[in-house]
């Protein structure tokens, strides 16, 4: 999941601040005995792709949605008055406002002291959306981000952008699209990339998506099938030059920061003698 989608989720959860939990139910072994009844929701903040829902009593519910999870507010009730839970509910917080906050298929759920949040997000790089109301960071440390991105000069740029320890919040879509817009072959070594304009462009794009609710559109067109330059467009003509878009699947790559990659071989030419991806 992309960082802007996580921040939008954080905003929905943060709107519940001030409500008190009247009943909680965690359907995951590590939290099976946890009881949040009586605690008040204080705020929800995001760092990269991590969500931190803070409660009274110095307690934080940490969640990571990965590719499958979501948080939803349930208002519908069953005949017995209990929330009508969707399939896959793994965390249920019934609130005194009459709604239930439900985590669906959330793969990572943990409780920790709010003062210990650094244990789950401290290793991450600066959040590309630092400074927005739902961010844990007030400002984006550009110099720190550039230094982290440049630590491994031989690394392919598309993998460096996906490593949350360098810059937090960029997912596969933004990494692939920004490489296209900068004319970069995705496997260009970091040492051969102008990192500052690349990072600045990525931040402008993801911030625009968050501020304007464009659904991660990169072309300016919201219609499905026309909203991305290369993502999801394998064997279709490039919007700029007409060359067929290439695709490399992630399966079998073995690298933790390798994902599906789309690129235009004409607009993003590989260096002479570069090995096939």
C-alpha positions in Angstrom: 0.0 0.0 0.0 1.2 3.5 -0.9 2.0 6.1 1.8 -0.7 8.5 0.7 -3.4 5.8 1.0 -2.1 5.1 4.6 -2.3 8.7 5.5 -5.9 8.9 4.2 -6.7 5.9 6.4 -5.0 7.7 9.3 -7.2 10.8 8.7 -10.4 8.6 8.8 -9.3 7.1 12.1 -8.1 10.4 13.6 -11.6 11.8 13.0 -12.7 9.4 15.8 -10.5 11.0 18.4 -12.3 11.7 21.6 -14.4 8.5 21.5 -14.1 6.0 24.2 -13.8 2.2 23.7 -16.7 0.3 25.3 -15.6 -3.1 24.1 -12.6 -4.5 22.2 -12.1 -7.8 20.5 -8.8 -8.9 18.9 -8.9 -12.0 16.7 -5.1 -12.6 16.6 -3.2 -14.8 19.1 -0.8 -12.2 20.3 -3.6 -9.8 21.4 -6.3 -12.4 22.3 -6.4 -11.2 26.0 -6.0 -7.5 25.4 -8.8 -5.3 26.7 -9.0 -1.6 25.6 -12.4 -0.9 27.2 -12.5 2.5 29.0 -9.6 3.9 27.0 -10.1 7.0 24.9 -8.9 7.4 21.3 -6.5 10.3 21.3 -5.1 10.4 17.7 -3.9 8.3 14.8 -0.7 9.2 13.1 1.2 7.6 10.2 4.8 7.1 9.5 5.4 5.8 6.0 3.1 2.8 5.8 2.7 2.3 9.6 -0.3 3.4 11.5 -0.1 4.4 15.2 -3.5 4.8 16.9 -2.8 6.4 20.3 -5.1 5.8 23.3 -5.3 7.2 26.8 -3.0 5.6 29.4 0.2 5.8 27.3 -0.9 3.0 24.9 -0.6 2.8 21.1 -2.2 0.3 18.7 0.3 -0.3 15.9 -0.9 -1.6 12.6 0.6 -2.2 9.2 -1.8 -2.8 6.3 0.7 -4.2 3.8 -1.3 -5.1 0.6 -4.4 -6.6 2.1 -5.4 -4.8 5.2 -7.9 -2.0 5.9 -9.6 -0.1 8.7 -13.3 0.6 8.3 -16.0 2.3 10.4 -19.0 0.0 10.9 -22.3 1.6 11.7 -24.7 -1.2 10.8 -26.0 -3.4 13.7 -27.2 -6.9 13.8 -30.5 -7.8 15.5 -28.8 -8.4 18.8 -27.3 -4.9 18.7 -23.7 -5.9 18.0 -21.8 -4.5 15.0 -22.4 -6.3 11.7 -18.8 -7.2 11.1 -17.3 -7.7 7.7 -15.5 -11.0 6.8 -11.9 -10.9 7.9 -12.3 -8.7 10.9 -9.2 -9.1 13.1 -9.7 -6.1 15.4 -12.9 -4.6 16.7 -13.2 -1.5 18.8 -16.8 -0.6 19.7 -17.0 3.0 20.6 -19.4 5.0 22.8 -20.4 7.0 19.7 -22.3 3.9 18.5 -19.9 2.9 15.7 -17.2 0.2 15.6 -13.7 0.6 14.3 -12.8 -2.6 12.5 -9.5 -3.8 11.2 -10.0 -6.2 8.3 -7.3 -8.6 7.2 -4.7 -6.4 9.0 -1.6 -8.6 9.0 0.3 -6.6 11.7 -1.3 -5.7 15.0 0.5 -4.9 18.2 0.1 -2.9 21.4 2.9 -0.9 22.9 3.5 2.0 25.1 3.2 5.3 23.2 6.6 6.4 24.5 8.0 3.3 22.8 6.7 4.0 19.3 10.3 4.4 18.1 10.7 0.6 18.5 8.4 0.0 15.4 9.1 3.1 13.3 12.5 4.3 14.5 14.4 2.4 11.8 12.4 4.1 9.0 13.7 6.9 6.9 12.0 10.3 6.7 8.3 10.2 5.8 7.7 11.7 2.3 4.5 13.1 3.7 6.0 14.6 6.8 4.3 17.8 7.8 0.7 16.8 7.0 -1.7 16.6 10.0 -1.6 12.8 10.2 2.2 12.5 10.1 4.4 11.7 13.1 7.1 14.1 11.7 6.6 17.8 11.6 9.1 18.4 8.8 10.7 16.4 6.0 14.5 16.0 6.5 15.6 16.1 2.9 19.3 15.9 3.6 18.8 12.8 5.7 16.6 11.2 3.1 19.2 11.9 0.3 22.0 10.5 2.5 20.1 7.3 3.2 19.2 6.8 -0.5 22.8 7.2 -1.4 24.2 4.7 1.1 24.4 1.9 -1.4 25.6 3.4 -4.7 25.4 0.1 -6.6 21.8 -0.6 -5.7 19.1 -0.3 -8.5 17.2 2.9 -8.0 13.8 1.2 -8.0 14.8 -1.0 -5.1 16.3 2.0 -3.2 13.0 3.9 -3.5 11.1 0.9 -2.1 13.3 0.4 0.9 11.5 2.2 3.7 14.7 2.5 5.7 15.8 5.1 3.1 12.6 7.1 2.6 9.3 6.0 4.1 6.0 6.0 2.2 6.9 5.3 -1.4 5.3 2.2 -2.7 5.7 0.3 -6.0 3.4 2.6 -8.0 5.2 5.8 -7.1 8.7 4.3 -7.6 7.8 3.0 -11.0 6.1 6.1 -12.2 8.7 8.5 -11.0 11.4 6.5 -12.7 9.5 6.9 -16.0 8.9 10.6 -15.5 12.7 11.1 -14.9 13.6 8.9 -17.9 15.4 6.4 -15.7 15.9 2.7 -16.5 14.6 1.3 -13.2 17.8 -0.7 -12.6 20.0 2.3 -13.0 22.6 2.2 -10.1 21.9 4.8 -7.4 25.4 6.4 -8.1 24.2 7.3 -11.6 21.0 9.0 -10.5 20.4 12.7 -9.6 18.7 11.9 -6.4 17.6 15.4 -5.3 15.2 16.1 -8.3 14.0 12.5 -8.3 13.0 12.8 -4.6 11.5 16.2 -5.0 9.3 15.0 -7.8 8.2 11.9 -5.9 7.2 14.1 -2.9 5.3 16.6 -5.1 3.4 13.7 -6.8 2.4 11.8 -3.6 1.5 15.1 -1.8 -0.7 16.1 -4.7 -2.5 12.7 -4.5 -3.1 13.1 -0.8 -4.2 16.8 -1.0 -6.5 16.4 -4.0 -7.8 12.8 -3.5 -6.8 11.8 -7.1 -6.5 8.1 -6.3 -2.8 7.9 -7.0 -3.2 9.3 -10.5 0.1 10.2 -12.2 -1.1 11.3 -15.6 -3.7 13.9 -14.4 -6.5 11.7 -15.9 -8.7 9.9 -13.4 -10.2 7.4 -15.9 -9.2 3.9 -15.2 -6.7 2.7 -17.7 -5.5 6.2 -18.4 -4.4 7.3 -14.9 -0.8 5.9 -15.0 2.1 6.3 -17.4 3.4 2.7 -17.3 2.0 0.9 -14.2 -0.2 -2.0 -15.3 0.3 -1.2 -19.0 2.5 -4.1 -20.2 2.5 -4.6 -24.0 0.5 -1.4 -24.4 1.9 1.6 -26.3 3.8 4.2 -24.3 1.8 7.4 -23.9 4.8 9.4 -25.0 6.5 7.5 -27.8 4.3 4.6 -28.7 6.8 1.9 -27.8 5.3 -1.1 -26.1 5.7 -1.0 -22.3 7.8 -3.8 -20.8 7.1 -5.7 -17.6 9.2 -7.7 -15.2 7.3 -9.8 -12.6 8.4 -9.9 -9.0 8.0 -13.7 -8.7 11.2 -15.6 -8.0 13.4 -12.5 -7.7 14.4 -13.3 -4.1 15.0 -9.7 -3.1 12.9 -8.2 -0.3 12.5 -4.8 -2.1 11.8 -6.2 -5.6 8.4 -5.7 -7.0 6.6 -5.8 -10.3 8.2 -3.2 -12.6 6.8 -1.6 -15.8 9.0 0.7 -18.0 9.3 2.1 -21.5 12.5 0.8 -23.2 12.6 3.9 -25.4 11.9 6.6 -22.8 13.9 4.8 -20.1 16.8 3.2 -22.1 19.1 0.8 -20.3 22.8 1.8 -20.4 24.9 0.1 -23.1 26.0 -3.3 -21.9 23.6 -3.4 -18.9 22.5 -6.9 -17.9 18.8 -7.8 -18.5 16.7 -7.2 -15.4 
